[in-house]
Amino acid sequence: MTIDGLLFVATAILATLAIIFILVLVHELGHFVTARLVGIRVLEFGIGFPPRAKVLARRGETEYTLNYLPIGGFVRMEGEDADSDDPHSFNNAGLLRQLLVLVAGVTMNVITAFLLFFVVAWLFSPGESVSNVYMTPGGPAQTAGLANGVTIESLDGQRYGFMSSQDLIGAIQEHPNQVVTVGYIDASGSHKTVQLRLGANADGKGVLGIQCAPVLTSTTSCSFKLVVTYSPTNPAAALSTAADQTWTSLRLITGAVGNIAGQVASNPGQAPAGVSGPVGITQVVGVVLQDYGFVILLLLAGLLSANLALINVLPIPPFDGGKMAIMVIKKAFGVRAVTNYEIVTNLIGFALLMAFVLWISFFDVIRIGSGG
């Protein structure tokens, strides 16, 4: 592997660990604050995972610790994993208080996703523009006076890409033979607009009359160069965009979870499309940092936060949703103690989770190795 390759891998791993660390820590902070608010005794709030490096502080009944494994943090509550007679323990708390504590982590991750999307939409509002394009002779763009080398950035004032559900080329294709306003950046860097009538291809899709440079040198194929352009917006618009982006992210992840379940049941020898494990996520983080930069990394962190929220609410131990399901079952049968059934269920769930991580990571490695 080259030096550049090693730097890419190292940067990707460090950035991924940093994102996971922050998102998991925020998740656990939700559990911690809510437990304290509802009167459940918190014995330890750990930054990182054991083994323990040092005790940072002791305040009241809670120890604040720093641990060696940089993968987020944890909250250790009295009576969560073992029986306790303490009236302030988790196992002796009422069902409502238990559920509030458990759902708080999920809620914090949804809020974090929303806030990240809001900040990016408000301060940057990134769009994916088509750069370094060349005019098709006699096409709508050339007829309207656009010159080679411009960057196409919007259609009818709408910018596409990172914070929309559609890309710019796809939007153009949906407007055959229609009069539209095209926003572009000329060779001097000035933002301009031009009104023109789109054409239509043999399939009836709209065309602007642009092509990418390799076509001009008789290569068989090419792809447009996509670049990030920024156009900050107002807070009200950013709030709406952030809400849409959060909802869209949760819907996409829900669909992916369904795809995983179907793939495991029908064809476990093939990875579900569009799903990545830790290895694949690390590669994506590296590519985003290398090709797009920090702002788009914040968007990816928002998507991962929404992902963490949705996965954690699944009714499968050891996720928070699985714990909530167990709490409801115990309440129905009048059980307060931490039972062997509960412990075994969590262990089985954890083992299945690790097996899934290994399964999906295997396909990540195969895909990366084949250049996919």
Secondary structure, 3 states (H helix, E strand, C coil): CCHHHHHHHHHHHHHHHHHHHHHHHHHHHHHHHHHHHCCCCEEEEEEEEEEEEEEEEEECCEEEEEEEEEEEEEEEECCCCCCCCCCCCCCCCCHHHHHHHHHHHHHHHHHHHHHHHHHHHHHCCEEEEEECEEECCCCHHHHCCCCCCCEEEEECCECCCCCCCCCHHHHHHCCCCCEEEEEEECCCCCEEEEEEECEECCCCCEECCEEEHHHHHCCCCCCCEEEEEECCCCHHHHHHHHHHHHHHHHHHHHHHHHHHHHHHHHCCCCCCCCCCCHHHHHHHHHHHHHHCCHHHHHHHHHHHHHHHHHHHCCCCCCCHHHHHHHHHHHHHCCCCCCCHHHHHHHHHHHHHHHHHHHHHHHHHHHHHHCCC
